[in-house]
Amino acid sequence: MTEAGRSLPDASDTAPAIDVLPDAYAEWRRSTLGRITDALEERLLLDRIGPVRGLRILDVGCGDGVLATRLAQDGARVTGLDASPAMIAAARRRAKAAGVEIDLVEGDSGGLPFPAGHFDRVVSVATLCFVDDPRPTIRDMVRVLKPGGRLILGELGRWNLWAAQRRVKGWLGSKLWRAAHFRSRADLNELADQAWLRDAAVVGAVYYPPIGIAAHLMARVDHMIGNITTIGGAFLVLTATSPAEQRVDRQRIFDGAQEKPKQQVVRHERGKDVTRKTTNDWLAAMATAFSLIACYGTLAAIAVLGALGVTIALNEAIWAGAIVFFAALALVTILLRWRRHRQNSSIVLAGIGFLLIAFTMVISYERIIELAGFAFLCAGTFVDWRIGREKK
């Protein structure tokens, strides 16, 4: 299994020889960082794959067979495919040691040597991140899936410290990471959409920096963060379902002859073309800004007027009410936008922020709670804006 955290050799002049990778995998798995990272990624993958007993499963890019062996132990009929003879040999040794049978095939992910509609699940982990155009490969994966079968893709996330480190290595000469593609939640959802897959969902894991002590400290809460957002996750998993009816001409879709529109345009009653939106992209930011201004702008105005010798009577109930009102408006706006993108991170952050602000303004004032509330609200607003940008 080729996970997000794999510590592959990073030669500056040449990519690592494929024959040495099984040894590199073993070295990685002996490290604290490797053990924790692999365990988190395997947990997430198995959760997204679901019960497998009696199912036919294809592992594309199976590597040395860690995931394929685990699935076979759980009762699946597993086929593993990899382009490397060394990987196939390592996977065969692993399966034999575990006492399970796996059908191992040497082949390329771009031309799967299997009949259409043959598998209940197709899994591929950290394979498409080294493919410039993954759409033909995904098309072939969908072809070999049964109608209603599930595709599970584990990919390297874009917005995290692991990706930043690997990009730097690529800039410094590593051919391995120079060729890698890091994808966001929006990228993966778009690939699923172009393949006419249904019920696409993306979740993340590995939210700590690539340091052993950080992995040790954050491992227990990593899955909690993954339930909130994919931003910061080094490992993303897309799950999607093959169409129940195999009647779509996917070749035309992937070749661009037929593309789904990214935006729907409707006719305004006055005759202007406008993009269909439930709210203005900037309304949440404006409401958050007004809440901040109502709080700290008022304090600044009172201080300035006091310095000028002007005293004003301030109704604190109205003042606190205005702050909470604008915070609530920001939350409602984000909630309305959440109905379009269904990504929970923004609404969770903004919701926590609103609750903290309302508590400190209405129930018991604490400066640290107030600051934390505005920090969460601003973070939720920023994430909401970022999601909107990715969707365009």
C-alpha positions in Angstrom: 0.0 0.0 0.0 1.5 3.3 -1.0 0.3 5.8 1.7 0.7 9.5 2.0 3.4 9.2 4.6 5.7 6.9 2.7 9.3 8.0 3.2 10.7 7.1 -0.2 14.3 7.7 -1.2 14.6 11.2 -2.6 17.6 11.0 -5.0 18.3 14.4 -6.6 19.4 13.1 -10.0 17.2 10.1 -10.5 13.9 8.7 -9.2 14.3 5.8 -6.8 14.8 2.4 -8.4 11.6 0.5 -8.1 13.4 -2.6 -6.9 14.5 -1.0 -3.7 11.1 0.3 -2.7 10.0 -2.8 -0.6 13.0 -2.2 1.6 12.2 1.5 1.8 8.6 0.5 2.8 9.9 -1.7 5.6 12.2 1.1 6.9 9.3 3.5 6.9 7.0 1.1 8.8 9.6 0.6 11.5 9.6 4.4 12.3 7.2 5.9 14.8 5.9 8.3 12.1 5.4 5.5 9.7 3.6 3.2 12.1 1.2 5.8 13.2 0.6 7.3 9.7 0.0 3.9 8.2 -2.4 2.9 10.9 -4.5 6.0 10.5 -4.6 5.7 6.7 -5.5 2.0 6.9 -8.2 2.7 9.4 -9.7 5.4 7.1 -9.5 3.2 4.0 -11.1 0.2 5.7 -13.9 2.4 7.0 -14.6 3.8 3.6 -14.4 0.4 1.8 -16.8 -1.1 4.3 -17.6 -4.8 4.9 -15.8 -6.9 2.3 -16.6 -10.6 3.0 -17.4 -12.4 -0.3 -16.8 -9.3 -2.4 -14.5 -9.2 -5.5 -12.0 -6.3 -4.9 -9.4 -4.9 -7.3 -6.4 -3.1 -5.7 -4.8 -1.0 -8.5 -1.2 -0.2 -7.7 -1.2 -2.7 -4.8 2.5 -2.2 -4.0 3.8 -4.8 -1.6 0.3 -6.0 -0.8 -0.4 -4.6 2.7 -4.0 -3.5 1.9 -4.7 -6.4 -0.4 -3.6 -8.9 2.3 -5.7 -7.2 4.9 -8.8 -7.3 2.7 -8.2 -11.0 1.9 -7.9 -11.7 5.6 -11.3 -10.0 6.1 -12.8 -12.4 3.6 -12.6 -10.6 0.3 -11.6 -12.2 -3.0 -8.8 -9.8 -3.9 -6.9 -9.1 -7.1 -3.8 -6.9 -6.9 -2.3 -5.2 -9.9 1.0 -3.4 -10.0 3.4 -2.4 -12.8 6.5 -3.5 -10.8 7.6 -7.2 -10.8 9.4 -6.4 -7.5 6.2 -5.2 -5.9 4.3 -8.2 -7.2 6.9 -10.5 -5.7 6.8 -8.7 -2.4 3.0 -8.9 -2.3 3.1 -12.6 -3.1 5.5 -13.2 -0.2 3.3 -11.2 2.2 0.1 -13.0 1.2 1.9 -16.4 1.6 3.1 -15.4 5.1 -0.4 -14.3 6.0 -1.9 -17.6 4.7 -4.3 -15.9 2.2 -4.7 -16.1 -1.5 -4.5 -13.1 -3.7 -4.6 -13.0 -7.5 -1.6 -10.9 -8.3 -1.3 -9.4 -11.8 1.6 -7.4 -13.4 0.1 -4.7 -15.4 -0.5 -1.0 -15.9 -3.3 1.0 -14.3 -4.1 2.7 -17.6 -5.2 -0.5 -19.2 -6.8 -2.9 -16.8 -6.8 -6.5 -18.1 -10.2 -7.4 -16.7 -13.7 -7.7 -18.1 -16.3 -5.0 -17.6 -18.5 -5.2 -14.5 -16.2 -7.7 -12.8 -15.5 -6.2 -9.3 -17.7 -5.0 -6.4 -15.0 -2.6 -5.2 -12.0 -1.0 -6.9 -9.3 0.5 -4.6 -6.3 2.6 -5.6 -4.0 4.3 -3.1 -1.4 6.9 -4.0 -1.3 5.8 -7.6 -3.1 8.5 -9.5 -1.0 11.2 -7.8 1.8 10.2 -10.2 -0.5 10.2 -13.3 -0.7 13.5 -15.2 -4.2 12.9 -16.5 -6.0 10.5 -14.2 -9.3 10.6 -16.1 -8.6 7.6 -18.5 -7.4 5.5 -15.6 -10.6 6.3 -13.6 -12.6 5.6 -16.7 -11.1 2.1 -16.8 -11.7 1.6 -13.1 -15.3 2.5 -13.5 -15.5 0.1 -16.5 -14.5 -2.9 -14.4 -16.9 -2.0 -11.6 -20.2 -3.7 -11.3 -23.2 -1.3 -11.6 -23.6 0.2 -8.2 -20.0 -0.9 -7.2 -17.8 1.4 -5.2 -14.6 3.2 -6.2 -12.2 4.2 -3.4 -9.3 6.4 -4.2 -6.6 7.4 -1.7 -4.7 10.5 -2.8 -2.1 13.0 -1.5 -3.8 16.1 -0.2 -2.9 19.6 -1.5 -3.2 21.9 1.5 -0.9 20.5 4.2 2.7 20.5 5.5 3.6 17.2 3.9 2.7 18.5 0.5 4.8 21.6 1.1 7.8 19.6 2.2 7.5 17.4 -0.9 7.1 20.3 -3.2 10.3 21.8 -1.8 12.1 18.4 -2.4 10.8 18.5 -6.0 12.1 22.0 -6.5 15.5 20.9 -5.1 15.7 18.1 -7.7 13.8 15.0 -6.5 12.2 13.6 -9.7 9.8 11.5 -7.6 8.1 14.6 -5.9 8.6 16.8 -9.0 6.2 14.4 -10.8 3.7 14.2 -8.0 0.2 15.8 -8.2 -1.4 16.9 -4.9 -5.2 17.2 -5.1 -7.8 19.0 -3.0 -11.3 17.9 -2.1 -12.7 19.9 -5.0 -10.2 18.2 -7.4 -11.4 14.8 -6.4 -15.1 15.7 -6.5 -14.6 17.0 -10.0 -12.9 13.8 -11.2 -15.9 11.8 -9.7 -18.3 14.2 -11.4 -16.6 13.9 -14.8 -16.9 10.1 -14.5 -20.6 10.3 -13.7 -20.0 8.6 -10.4 -22.7 9.0 -7.7 -22.6 9.8 -4.0 -19.1 11.1 -4.0 -17.6 12.0 -0.6 -14.1 13.0 0.4 -12.6 12.6 3.9 -9.1 13.2 5.2 -6.5 12.0 7.6 -2.9 12.8 8.8 -3.3 16.4 10.0 0.0 16.6 11.8 3.4 17.7 10.3 5.8 14.9 9.2 7.4 14.6 12.6 7.2 11.5 14.8 6.5 13.3 18.1 3.7 15.3 16.4 2.1 12.1 15.0 2.3 10.6 18.5 0.6 13.6 20.1 -2.1 14.1 17.5 -3.0 10.5 16.5 -5.9 10.2 18.9 -7.7 13.3 17.6 -6.7 13.0 13.9 -10.0 11.3 12.9 -12.0 14.0 14.7 -10.3 16.7 12.6 -11.0 14.6 9.5 -14.8 14.7 10.3 -14.6 18.5 10.2 -12.4 19.4 7.2 -10.0 18.0 4.6 -7.9 21.2 4.7 -4.6 20.2 6.4 -5.0 16.5 5.7 -2.0 14.9 3.9 -4.2 11.9 2.9 -7.6 12.2 1.2 -10.0 9.4 0.4 -12.6 9.7 -2.3 -15.5 7.2 -2.3 -18.1 7.1 -5.1 -20.6 4.7 -6.6 -20.7 3.5 -10.1 -24.0 4.4 -12.0 -26.6 1.7 -11.6 -27.1 1.8 -15.4 -24.0 1.5 -17.6 -25.4 3.5 -20.4 -23.2 6.6 -20.3 -20.7 7.2 -23.1 -17.8 7.8 -20.7 -15.3 8.1 -23.6 -17.0 11.2 -24.9 -17.2 12.6 -21.4 -13.5 12.2 -20.6 -12.4 13.4 -24.1 -14.3 16.6 -23.5 -17.0 16.1 -26.2 -19.6 16.3 -23.4 -18.8 18.1 -20.2 -21.0 19.0 -17.3 -21.4 22.7 -16.9 -19.7 24.0 -13.7 -22.3 26.7 -13.3 -25.9 27.0 -14.2 -26.9 30.4 -15.6 -30.5 31.6 -15.3 -32.3 34.6 -16.7 -32.9 37.4 -14.3 -36.4 38.9 -14.4 -34.9 42.1 -15.7 -33.2 40.3 -18.6 -29.7 40.0 -17.1 -27.8 36.7 -16.9 -26.8 35.9 -13.4 -25.2 32.9 -11.8 -27.5 30.9 -9.6 -26.5 31.5 -6.0 -28.3 31.3 -2.7 -26.2 34.0 -1.2 -23.6 36.5 -2.1 -20.0 35.2 -1.8 -19.0 38.1 0.4 -22.0 38.3 2.7 -20.5 36.1 5.4 -17.3 38.1 5.4 -19.2 41.3 5.6 -21.4 40.1 8.5 -18.3 38.9 10.3 -16.6 42.3 9.7 -19.7 44.1 11.1 -19.6 41.9 14.2 -16.0 42.8 14.7 -16.6 46.5 14.1 -19.6 46.5 16.4 -17.4 45.0 19.2 -13.9 46.5 18.8 -14.9 49.5 16.6 -17.2 50.7 19.3 -14.6 50.3 21.9 -12.1 52.3 19.7 -14.7 55.0 19.1 -15.4 55.3 22.8 -11.7 55.6 23.6 -11.2 58.3 20.9 -14.1 60.3 22.1 -13.0 59.9 25.7 -9.6 61.3 24.8 -11.4 64.3 23.3 -13.3 64.8 26.5 -16.6 63.5 25.1 -18.6 61.1 27.2 -21.4 59.0 25.8 -23.9 56.6 27.5 -23.8 53.2 25.9 -26.6 50.7 26.3 -24.6 47.5 26.8 -27.6 45.3 26.1 -28.1 46.8 22.6 -24.3 46.8 22.0 -24.0 43.1 22.9 -27.2 42.3 20.9 -25.7 44.0 17.8 -22.5 42.0 18.1 -24.4 38.7 18.4 -26.8 39.6 15.6 -24.0 40.1 13.1 -22.3 37.0 14.2 -25.6 35.1 13.8 -26.0 36.6 10.3 -22.5 35.3 9.3 -23.4 31.9 10.6 -26.8 31.8 8.8 -25.1 32.9 5.5 -22.5 30.2 5.8 -25.2 27.7 6.6 -27.1 28.6 3.4 -23.9 28.2 1.4 -23.2 24.9 3.1 -26.5 23.6 1.6 -24.7 23.9 -1.8 -21.3 22.5 -1.1 -22.1 20.2 1.9 -18.6 20.6 3.4 -18.8 20.7 7.2 -15.6 22.5 8.1 -16.9 26.1 7.6 -20.2 25.6 9.4 -18.5 23.8 12.4 -15.9 26.5 12.8 -18.4 29.3 12.4 -20.9 27.6 14.7 -18.3 27.2 17.5 -17.4 30.9 17.0 -21.0 32.0 17.3 -21.7 30.0 20.4 -18.6 31.4 22.1 -19.5 35.0 21.2 -23.1 34.5 22.3 -22.0 33.0 25.6 -19.6 35.8 26.5 -21.9 38.5 25.4 -25.1 37.2 26.9 -24.2 34.9 29.8 -20.8 35.5 31.3 -18.2 37.8 29.8 -14.6 36.5 29.4 -12.1 38.3 27.2 -10.3 35.0 26.2 -13.7 33.4 25.2 -14.6 36.5 23.2 -11.3 36.4 21.3 -11.6 32.7 20.7 -15.1 33.2 19.4 -14.1 35.8 16.9 -11.1 33.6 15.8 -13.4 30.6 15.1 -15.9 32.8 13.3 -13.2 34.4 11.1 -11.7 30.9 10.4 -15.2 29.6 9.4 -15.7 32.6 7.1 -12.3 32.1 5.5 -12.9 28.4 4.9 -16.3 29.1 3.5 -14.8 31.6 1.1 -12.0 29.2 0.1 -14.5 26.4 -0.6 -16.5 28.8 -2.8 -13.3 29.6 -4.7 -12.5 25.9 -5.2 -16.0 25.2 -6.5 -15.8 27.9 -9.3 
